[in-house]
Amino acid sequence: MAAMKPRTGDGPMEAVREGRLIIVRVPLEGGGRLVVSVNDDEAKELRDVLDAAVA
């Protein structure tokens, strides 16, 4: 039987430009990462929504 290991996020949160898209990688609490690709307009909208939620 395999040993049970705690699952953690795979690396830090990051956003990188790949061509015309911005790839956002967010570590998840249960393990793995959420990967989302957005264009510039979507990234600006996401920034505005997150700013409103944090403020």
PQR file of N, CA, C, O and H, with PARSE charges and radii, in Angstrom:
ATOM      1  N   MET A   1       0.836  -1.164   0.000 -0.4000 1.5000
ATOM      2  CA  MET A   1       0.000   0.000   0.000 -0.0000 2.0000
ATOM      3  C   MET A   1       0.898   1.250   0.000  0.5500 1.7000
ATOM      4  O   MET A   1       1.895   1.303   0.720 -0.5500 1.4000
ATOM      5  N   ALA A   2       0.537   2.241  -0.804 -0.4000 1.5000
ATOM      6  CA  ALA A   2       1.336   3.453  -0.915 -0.0000 2.0000
ATOM      7  C   ALA A   2       1.197   4.308   0.335  0.5500 1.7000
ATOM      8  O   ALA A   2       0.147   4.332   0.978 -0.5500 1.4000
ATOM      9  H   ALA A   2      -0.273   2.197  -1.389  0.4000 1.0000
ATOM     10  N   ALA A   3       2.264   5.002   0.661 -0.4000 1.5000
ATOM     11  CA  ALA A   3       2.236   5.901   1.823 -0.0000 2.0000
ATOM     12  C   ALA A   3       1.366   7.115   1.505  0.5500 1.7000
ATOM     13  O   ALA A   3       1.381   7.635   0.389 -0.5500 1.4000
ATOM     14  H   ALA A   3       3.116   4.982   0.139  0.4000 1.0000
ATOM     15  N   MET A   4       0.620   7.548   2.494 -0.4000 1.5000
ATOM     16  CA  MET A   4      -0.219   8.725   2.315 -0.0000 2.0000
ATOM     17  C   MET A   4       0.629   9.968   2.575  0.5500 1.7000
ATOM     18  O   MET A   4       1.268  10.081   3.621 -0.5500 1.4000
ATOM     19  H   MET A   4       0.608   7.126   3.401  0.4000 1.0000
ATOM     20  N   LYS A   5       0.632  10.886   1.633 -0.4000 1.5000
ATOM     21  CA  LYS A   5       1.391  12.114   1.782 -0.0000 2.0000
ATOM     22  C   LYS A   5       0.416  13.292   1.763  0.5500 1.7000
ATOM     23  O   LYS A   5      -0.580  13.262   1.040 -0.5500 1.4000
ATOM     24  H   LYS A   5       0.113  10.794   0.784  0.4000 1.0000
ATOM     25  N   PRO A   6       0.698  14.321   2.549 -0.5600 1.5000
ATOM     26  CA  PRO A   6      -0.175  15.495   2.483  0.2800 2.0000
ATOM     27  C   PRO A   6      -0.030  16.159   1.120  0.5500 1.7000
ATOM     28  O   PRO A   6       1.070  16.244   0.573 -0.5500 1.4000
ATOM     29  N   ARG A   7      -1.145  16.626   0.581 -0.4000 1.5000
ATOM     30  CA  ARG A   7      -1.102  17.306  -0.707 -0.0000 2.0000
ATOM     31  C   ARG A   7      -1.010  18.799  -0.475  0.5500 1.7000
ATOM     32  O   ARG A   7      -1.740  19.361   0.341 -0.5500 1.4000
ATOM     33  H   ARG A   7      -2.038  16.557   1.026  0.4000 1.0000
ATOM     34  N   THR A   8      -0.114  19.428  -1.192 -0.4000 1.5000
ATOM     35  CA  THR A   8       0.028  20.873  -1.097 -0.0000 2.0000
ATOM     36  C   THR A   8      -0.050  21.449  -2.497  0.5500 1.7000
ATOM     37  O   THR A   8       0.028  20.713  -3.481 -0.5500 1.4000
ATOM     38  H   THR A   8       0.479  18.971  -1.855  0.4000 1.0000
ATOM     39  N   GLY A   9      -0.202  22.751  -2.591 -0.4000 1.5000
ATOM     40  CA  GLY A   9      -0.190  23.400  -3.891 -0.0000 2.0000
ATOM     41  C   GLY A   9       1.148  23.189  -4.570  0.5500 1.7000
ATOM     42  O   GLY A   9       2.180  23.092  -3.906 -0.5500 1.4000
ATOM     43  H   GLY A   9      -0.265  23.349  -1.791  0.4000 1.0000
ATOM     44  N   ASP A  10       1.134  23.118  -5.865 -0.4000 1.5000
ATOM     45  CA  ASP A  10       2.362  22.875  -6.616 -0.0000 2.0000
ATOM     46  C   ASP A  10       3.006  24.196  -7.010  0.5500 1.7000
ATOM     47  O   ASP A  10       2.844  24.643  -8.146 -0.5500 1.4000
ATOM     48  H   ASP A  10       0.296  23.197  -6.405  0.4000 1.0000
ATOM     49  N   GLY A  11       3.722  24.821  -6.107 -0.4000 1.5000
ATOM     50  CA  GLY A  11       4.441  26.039  -6.421 -0.0000 2.0000
ATOM     51  C   GLY A  11       3.663  27.300  -6.094  0.5500 1.7000
ATOM     52  O   GLY A  11       2.530  27.242  -5.615 -0.5500 1.4000
ATOM     53  H   GLY A  11       3.853  24.458  -5.185  0.4000 1.0000
ATOM     54  N   PRO A  12       4.287  28.442  -6.359 -0.5600 1.5000
ATOM     55  CA  PRO A  12       3.677  29.725  -6.020  0.2800 2.0000
ATOM     56  C   PRO A  12       2.622  30.153  -7.032  0.5500 1.7000
ATOM     57  O   PRO A  12       2.527  29.593  -8.124 -0.5500 1.4000
ATOM     58  N   MET A  13       1.838  31.146  -6.654 -0.4000 1.5000
ATOM     59  CA  MET A  13       0.896  31.756  -7.589 -0.0000 2.0000
ATOM     60  C   MET A  13       1.725  32.520  -8.620  0.5500 1.7000
ATOM     61  O   MET A  13       2.698  33.185  -8.266 -0.5500 1.4000
ATOM     62  H   MET A  13       1.915  31.601  -5.767  0.4000 1.0000
ATOM     63  N   GLU A  14       1.345  32.427  -9.881 -0.4000 1.5000
ATOM     64  CA  GLU A  14       2.111  33.131 -10.903 -0.0000 2.0000
ATOM     65  C   GLU A  14       1.237  33.515 -12.082  0.5500 1.7000
ATOM     66  O   GLU A  14       0.178  32.931 -12.309 -0.5500 1.4000
ATOM     67  H   GLU A  14       0.555  31.886 -10.169  0.4000 1.0000
ATOM     68  N   ALA A  15       1.692  34.496 -12.820 -0.4000 1.5000
ATOM     69  CA  ALA A  15       1.044  34.921 -14.057 -0.0000 2.0000
ATOM     70  C   ALA A  15       2.148  35.210 -15.065  0.5500 1.7000
ATOM     71  O   ALA A  15       3.060  35.988 -14.785 -0.5500 1.4000
ATOM     72  H   ALA A  15       2.553  34.971 -12.637  0.4000 1.0000
ATOM     73  N   VAL A  16       2.066  34.584 -16.237 -0.4000 1.5000
ATOM     74  CA  VAL A  16       3.081  34.780 -17.273 -0.0000 2.0000
ATOM     75  C   VAL A  16       2.401  35.033 -18.607  0.5500 1.7000
ATOM     76  O   VAL A  16       1.324  34.503 -18.883 -0.5500 1.4000
ATOM     77  H   VAL A  16       1.325  33.952 -16.463  0.4000 1.0000
ATOM     78  N   ARG A  17       3.041  35.842 -19.423 -0.4000 1.5000
ATOM     79  CA  ARG A  17       2.525  36.113 -20.762 -0.0000 2.0000
ATOM     80  C   ARG A  17       3.070  35.057 -21.713  0.5500 1.7000
ATOM     81  O   ARG A  17       4.271  34.792 -21.763 -0.5500 1.4000
ATOM     82  H   ARG A  17       3.916  36.272 -19.199  0.4000 1.0000
ATOM     83  N   GLU A  18       2.150  34.464 -22.463 -0.4000 1.5000
ATOM     84  CA  GLU A  18       2.516  33.507 -23.508 -0.0000 2.0000
ATOM     85  C   GLU A  18       1.799  33.945 -24.778  0.5500 1.7000
ATOM     86  O   GLU A  18       0.618  33.658 -24.972 -0.5500 1.4000
ATOM     87  H   GLU A  18       1.175  34.679 -22.422  0.4000 1.0000
ATOM     88  N   GLY A  19       2.531  34.642 -25.635 -0.4000 1.5000
ATOM     89  CA  GLY A  19       1.912  35.162 -26.844 -0.0000 2.0000
ATOM     90  C   GLY A  19       0.917  36.252 -26.492  0.5500 1.7000
ATOM     91  O   GLY A  19       1.259  37.210 -25.797 -0.5500 1.4000
ATOM     92  H   GLY A  19       3.490  34.875 -25.478  0.4000 1.0000
ATOM     93  N   ARG A  20      -0.313  36.111 -26.969 -0.4000 1.5000
ATOM     94  CA  ARG A  20      -1.349  37.121 -26.699 -0.0000 2.0000
ATOM     95  C   ARG A  20      -2.096  36.870 -25.390  0.5500 1.7000
ATOM     96  O   ARG A  20      -2.907  37.699 -24.977 -0.5500 1.4000
ATOM     97  H   ARG A  20      -0.591  35.334 -27.533  0.4000 1.0000
ATOM     98  N   LEU A  21      -1.837  35.754 -24.743 -0.4000 1.5000
ATOM     99  CA  LEU A  21      -2.572  35.396 -23.528 -0.0000 2.0000
ATOM    100  C   LEU A  21      -1.711  35.548 -22.288  0.5500 1.7000
ATOM    101  O   LEU A  21      -0.482  35.526 -22.357 -0.5500 1.4000
ATOM    102  H   LEU A  21      -1.178  35.081 -25.079  0.4000 1.0000
ATOM    103  N   ILE A  22      -2.375  35.701 -21.161 -0.4000 1.5000
ATOM    104  CA  ILE A  22      -1.730  35.682 -19.853 -0.0000 2.0000
ATOM    105  C   ILE A  22      -2.196  34.405 -19.171  0.5500 1.7000
ATOM    106  O   ILE A  22      -3.397  34.174 -19.030 -0.5500 1.4000
ATOM    107  H   ILE A  22      -3.373  35.719 -21.105  0.4000 1.0000
ATOM    108  N   ILE A  23      -1.257  33.585 -18.754 -0.4000 1.5000
ATOM    109  CA  ILE A  23      -1.562  32.321 -18.088 -0.0000 2.0000
ATOM    110  C   ILE A  23      -1.396  32.540 -16.586  0.5500 1.7000
ATOM    111  O   ILE A  23      -0.324  32.924 -16.119 -0.5500 1.4000
ATOM    112  H   ILE A  23      -0.282  33.772 -18.869  0.4000 1.0000
ATOM    113  N   VAL A  24      -2.474  32.289 -15.834 -0.4000 1.5000
ATOM    114  CA  VAL A  24      -2.472  32.466 -14.386 -0.0000 2.0000
ATOM    115  C   VAL A  24      -2.543  31.085 -13.746  0.5500 1.7000
ATOM    116  O   VAL A  24      -3.418  30.284 -14.072 -0.5500 1.4000
ATOM    117  H   VAL A  24      -3.345  31.976 -16.213  0.4000 1.0000
ATOM    118  N   ARG A  25      -1.613  30.814 -12.829 -0.4000 1.5000
ATOM    119  CA  ARG A  25      -1.586  29.529 -12.118 -0.0000 2.0000
ATOM    120  C   ARG A  25      -1.728  29.806 -10.624  0.5500 1.7000
ATOM    121  O   ARG A  25      -0.936  30.540 -10.032 -0.5500 1.4000
ATOM    122  H   ARG A  25      -0.902  31.465 -12.564  0.4000 1.0000
ATOM    123  N   VAL A  26      -2.765  29.198 -10.023 -0.4000 1.5000
ATOM    124  CA  VAL A  26      -3.065  29.408  -8.605 -0.0000 2.0000
ATOM    125  C   VAL A  26      -3.040  28.063  -7.898  0.5500 1.7000
ATOM    126  O   VAL A  26      -3.802  27.168  -8.262 -0.5500 1.4000
ATOM    127  H   VAL A  26      -3.409  28.602 -10.503  0.4000 1.0000
ATOM    128  N   PRO A  27      -2.171  27.895  -6.879 -0.5600 1.5000
ATOM    129  CA  PRO A  27      -2.162  26.630  -6.130  0.2800 2.0000
ATOM    130  C   PRO A  27      -3.478  26.458  -5.367  0.5500 1.7000
ATOM    131  O   PRO A  27      -4.030  27.422  -4.836 -0.5500 1.4000
ATOM    132  N   LEU A  28      -3.967  25.226  -5.322 -0.4000 1.5000
ATOM    133  CA  LEU A  28      -5.222  24.928  -4.625 -0.0000 2.0000
ATOM    134  C   LEU A  28      -4.941  24.239  -3.301  0.5500 1.7000
ATOM    135  O   LEU A  28      -3.958  23.510  -3.167 -0.5500 1.4000
ATOM    136  H   LEU A  28      -3.518  24.443  -5.754  0.4000 1.0000
ATOM    137  N   GLU A  29      -5.789  24.468  -2.346 -0.4000 1.5000
ATOM    138  CA  GLU A  29      -5.597  23.923  -1.008 -0.0000 2.0000
ATOM    139  C   GLU A  29      -5.590  22.400  -1.003  0.5500 1.7000
ATOM    140  O   GLU A  29      -4.809  21.796  -0.267 -0.5500 1.4000
ATOM    141  H   GLU A  29      -6.587  25.060  -2.455  0.4000 1.0000
ATOM    142  N   GLY A  30      -6.432  21.770  -1.798 -0.4000 1.5000
ATOM    143  CA  GLY A  30      -6.500  20.314  -1.819 -0.0000 2.0000
ATOM    144  C   GLY A  30      -5.424  19.669  -2.677  0.5500 1.7000
ATOM    145  O   GLY A  30      -5.363  18.444  -2.777 -0.5500 1.4000
ATOM    146  H   GLY A  30      -7.066  22.261  -2.396  0.4000 1.0000
ATOM    147  N   GLY A  31      -4.582  20.476  -3.292 -0.4000 1.5000
ATOM    148  CA  GLY A  31      -3.522  19.969  -4.156 -0.0000 2.0000
ATOM    149  C   GLY A  31      -3.770  20.356  -5.599  0.5500 1.7000
ATOM    150  O   GLY A  31      -4.908  20.613  -5.992 -0.5500 1.4000
ATOM    151  H   GLY A  31      -4.631  21.471  -3.210  0.4000 1.0000
ATOM    152  N   GLY A  32      -2.740  20.397  -6.368 -0.4000 1.5000
ATOM    153  CA  GLY A  32      -2.844  20.776  -7.769 -0.0000 2.0000
ATOM    154  C   GLY A  32      -2.887  22.284  -7.934  0.5500 1.7000
ATOM    155  O   GLY A  32      -2.669  23.039  -6.986 -0.5500 1.4000
ATOM    156  H   GLY A  32      -1.815  20.188  -6.049  0.4000 1.0000
ATOM    157  N   ARG A  33      -3.175  22.708  -9.162 -0.4000 1.5000
ATOM    158  CA  ARG A  33      -3.215  24.130  -9.468 -0.0000 2.0000
ATOM    159  C   ARG A  33      -4.362  24.430 -10.408  0.5500 1.7000
ATOM    160  O   ARG A  33      -4.709  23.621 -11.269 -0.5500 1.4000
ATOM    161  H   ARG A  33      -3.352  22.095  -9.932  0.4000 1.0000
ATOM    162  N   LEU A  34      -4.944  25.601 -10.230 -0.4000 1.5000
ATOM    163  CA  LEU A  34      -5.952  26.109 -11.145 -0.0000 2.0000
ATOM    164  C   LEU A  34      -5.195  26.905 -12.201  0.5500 1.7000
ATOM    165  O   LEU A  34      -4.437  27.815 -11.866 -0.5500 1.4000
ATOM    166  H   LEU A  34      -4.661  26.257  -9.531  0.4000 1.0000
ATOM    167  N   VAL A  35      -5.397  26.569 -13.472 -0.4000 1.5000
ATOM    168  CA  VAL A  35      -4.723  27.270 -14.559 -0.0000 2.0000
ATOM    169  C   VAL A  35      -5.778  27.923 -15.436  0.5500 1.7000
ATOM    170  O   VAL A  35      -6.691  27.261 -15.930 -0.5500 1.4000
ATOM    171  H   VAL A  35      -6.013  25.830 -13.743  0.4000 1.0000
ATOM    172  N   VAL A  36      -5.639  29.242 -15.626 -0.4000 1.5000
ATOM    173  CA  VAL A  36      -6.597  30.019 -16.401 -0.0000 2.0000
ATOM    174  C   VAL A  36      -5.821  30.855 -17.409  0.5500 1.7000
ATOM    175  O   VAL A  36      -4.799  31.454 -17.072 -0.5500 1.4000
ATOM    176  H   VAL A  36      -4.898  29.780 -15.225  0.4000 1.0000
ATOM    177  N   SER A  37      -6.306  30.894 -18.647 -0.4000 1.5000
ATOM    178  CA  SER A  37      -5.701  31.778 -19.640 -0.0000 2.0000
ATOM    179  C   SER A  37      -6.682  32.898 -19.947  0.5500 1.7000
ATOM    180  O   SER A  37      -7.862  32.655 -20.199 -0.5500 1.4000
ATOM    181  H   SER A  37      -7.136  30.407 -18.921  0.4000 1.0000
ATOM    182  N   VAL A  38      -6.181  34.127 -19.923 -0.4000 1.5000
ATOM    183  CA  VAL A  38      -7.017  35.296 -20.164 -0.0000 2.0000
ATOM    184  C   VAL A  38      -6.309  36.232 -21.131  0.5500 1.7000
ATOM    185  O   VAL A  38      -5.081  36.241 -21.216 -0.5500 1.4000
ATOM    186  H   VAL A  38      -5.222  34.325 -19.718  0.4000 1.0000
ATOM    187  N   ASN A  39      -7.096  37.022 -21.860 -0.4000 1.5000
ATOM    188  CA  ASN A  39      -6.496  38.045 -22.713 -0.0000 2.0000
ATOM    189  C   ASN A  39      -6.344  39.321 -21.888  0.5500 1.7000
ATOM    190  O   ASN A  39      -6.712  39.349 -20.713 -0.5500 1.4000
ATOM    191  H   ASN A  39      -8.094  37.015 -21.791  0.4000 1.0000
ATOM    192  N   ASP A  40      -5.810  40.364 -22.492 -0.4000 1.5000
ATOM    193  CA  ASP A  40      -5.542  41.602 -21.742 -0.0000 2.0000
ATOM    194  C   ASP A  40      -6.810  42.209 -21.146  0.5500 1.7000
ATOM    195  O   ASP A  40      -6.805  42.640 -19.993 -0.5500 1.4000
ATOM    196  H   ASP A  40      -5.511  40.341 -23.446  0.4000 1.0000
ATOM    197  N   ASP A  41      -7.890  42.246 -21.916 -0.4000 1.5000
ATOM    198  CA  ASP A  41      -9.137  42.832 -21.406 -0.0000 2.0000
ATOM    199  C   ASP A  41      -9.692  42.031 -20.236  0.5500 1.7000
ATOM    200  O   ASP A  41     -10.154  42.607 -19.251 -0.5500 1.4000
ATOM    201  H   ASP A  41      -7.894  41.895 -22.853  0.4000 1.0000
ATOM    202  N   GLU A  42      -9.648  40.713 -20.340 -0.4000 1.5000
ATOM    203  CA  GLU A  42     -10.134  39.861 -19.246 -0.0000 2.0000
ATOM    204  C   GLU A  42      -9.256  40.016 -18.008  0.5500 1.7000
ATOM    205  O   GLU A  42      -9.761  40.007 -16.885 -0.5500 1.4000
ATOM    206  H   GLU A  42      -9.272  40.246 -21.140  0.4000 1.0000
ATOM    207  N   ALA A  43      -7.951  40.157 -18.204 -0.4000 1.5000
ATOM    208  CA  ALA A  43      -7.042  40.338 -17.069 -0.0000 2.0000
ATOM    209  C   ALA A  43      -7.339  41.645 -16.346  0.5500 1.7000
ATOM    210  O   ALA A  43      -7.318  41.692 -15.116 -0.5500 1.4000
ATOM    211  H   ALA A  43      -7.541  40.163 -19.116  0.4000 1.0000
ATOM    212  N   LYS A  44      -7.619  42.717 -17.107 -0.4000 1.5000
ATOM    213  CA  LYS A  44      -7.952  44.002 -16.489 -0.0000 2.0000
ATOM    214  C   LYS A  44      -9.268  43.907 -15.717  0.5500 1.7000
ATOM    215  O   LYS A  44      -9.397  44.470 -14.630 -0.5500 1.4000
ATOM    216  H   LYS A  44      -7.637  42.679 -18.106  0.4000 1.0000
ATOM    217  N   GLU A  45     -10.237  43.199 -16.280 -0.4000 1.5000
ATOM    218  CA  GLU A  45     -11.518  43.015 -15.584 -0.0000 2.0000
ATOM    219  C   GLU A  45     -11.332  42.192 -14.309  0.5500 1.7000
ATOM    220  O   GLU A  45     -11.922  42.507 -13.275 -0.5500 1.4000
ATOM    221  H   GLU A  45     -10.132  42.742 -17.163  0.4000 1.0000
ATOM    222  N   LEU A  46     -10.521  41.147 -14.379 -0.4000 1.5000
ATOM    223  CA  LEU A  46     -10.234  40.325 -13.204 -0.0000 2.0000
ATOM    224  C   LEU A  46      -9.548  41.162 -12.130  0.5500 1.7000
ATOM    225  O   LEU A  46      -9.879  41.046 -10.950 -0.5500 1.4000
ATOM    226  H   LEU A  46     -10.042  40.891 -15.219  0.4000 1.0000
ATOM    227  N   ARG A  47      -8.601  41.998 -12.526 -0.4000 1.5000
ATOM    228  CA  ARG A  47      -7.916  42.882 -11.577 -0.0000 2.0000
ATOM    229  C   ARG A  47      -8.916  43.790 -10.878  0.5500 1.7000
ATOM    230  O   ARG A  47      -8.857  43.956  -9.659 -0.5500 1.4000
ATOM    231  H   ARG A  47      -8.333  42.092 -13.485  0.4000 1.0000
ATOM    232  N   ASP A  48      -9.838  44.381 -11.641 -0.4000 1.5000
ATOM    233  CA  ASP A  48     -10.824  45.290 -11.061 -0.0000 2.0000
ATOM    234  C   ASP A  48     -11.739  44.568 -10.078  0.5500 1.7000
ATOM    235  O   ASP A  48     -12.039  45.096  -9.007 -0.5500 1.4000
ATOM    236  H   ASP A  48      -9.886  44.246 -12.630  0.4000 1.0000
ATOM    237  N   VAL A  49     -12.179  43.379 -10.430 -0.4000 1.5000
ATOM    238  CA  VAL A  49     -13.057  42.595  -9.555 -0.0000 2.0000
ATOM    239  C   VAL A  49     -12.329  42.198  -8.271  0.5500 1.7000
ATOM    240  O   VAL A  49     -12.908  42.262  -7.186 -0.5500 1.4000
ATOM    241  H   VAL A  49     -11.936  42.950 -11.299  0.4000 1.0000
ATOM    242  N   LEU A  50     -11.067  41.790  -8.388 -0.4000 1.5000
ATOM    243  CA  LEU A  50     -10.296  41.425  -7.188 -0.0000 2.0000
ATOM    244  C   LEU A  50     -10.010  42.642  -6.318  0.5500 1.7000
ATOM    245  O   LEU A  50     -10.057  42.550  -5.091 -0.5500 1.4000
ATOM    246  H   LEU A  50     -10.597  41.738  -9.269  0.4000 1.0000
ATOM    247  N   ASP A  51      -9.713  43.784  -6.940 -0.4000 1.5000
ATOM    248  CA  ASP A  51      -9.502  45.016  -6.165 -0.0000 2.0000
ATOM    249  C   ASP A  51     -10.744  45.367  -5.361  0.5500 1.7000
ATOM    250  O   ASP A  51     -10.641  45.752  -4.196 -0.5500 1.4000
ATOM    251  H   ASP A  51      -9.674  43.859  -7.937  0.4000 1.0000
ATOM    252  N   ALA A  52     -11.917  45.239  -5.973 -0.4000 1.5000
ATOM    253  CA  ALA A  52     -13.169  45.551  -5.285 -0.0000 2.0000
ATOM    254  C   ALA A  52     -13.413  44.583  -4.123  0.5500 1.7000
ATOM    255  O   ALA A  52     -13.922  44.986  -3.077 -0.5500 1.4000
ATOM    256  H   ALA A  52     -12.000  44.927  -6.919  0.4000 1.0000
ATOM    257  N   ALA A  53     -13.056  43.326  -4.302 -0.4000 1.5000
ATOM    258  CA  ALA A  53     -13.278  42.329  -3.250 -0.0000 2.0000
ATOM    259  C   ALA A  53     -12.331  42.535  -2.075  0.5500 1.7000
ATOM    260  O   ALA A  53     -12.707  42.291  -0.929 -0.5500 1.4000
ATOM    261  H   ALA A  53     -12.643  42.998  -5.152  0.4000 1.0000
ATOM    262  N   VAL A  54     -11.119  42.978  -2.344 -0.4000 1.5000
ATOM    263  CA  VAL A  54     -10.113  43.158  -1.301 -0.0000 2.0000
ATOM    264  C   VAL A  54     -10.322  44.480  -0.556  0.5500 1.7000
ATOM    265  O   VAL A  54     -10.054  44.569   0.642 -0.5500 1.4000
ATOM    266  H   VAL A  54     -10.814  43.176  -3.275  0.4000 1.0000
ATOM    267  N   ALA A  55     -10.792  45.486  -1.257 -0.4000 1.5000
ATOM    268  CA  ALA A  55     -10.944  46.828  -0.646 -0.0000 2.0000
ATOM    269  C   ALA A  55     -12.056  46.885   0.368  0.5500 1.7000
ATOM    270  O   ALA A  55     -12.300  47.937   0.959 -0.5500 1.4000
ATOM    271  H   ALA A  55     -11.009  45.413  -2.230  0.4000 1.0000
TER
END
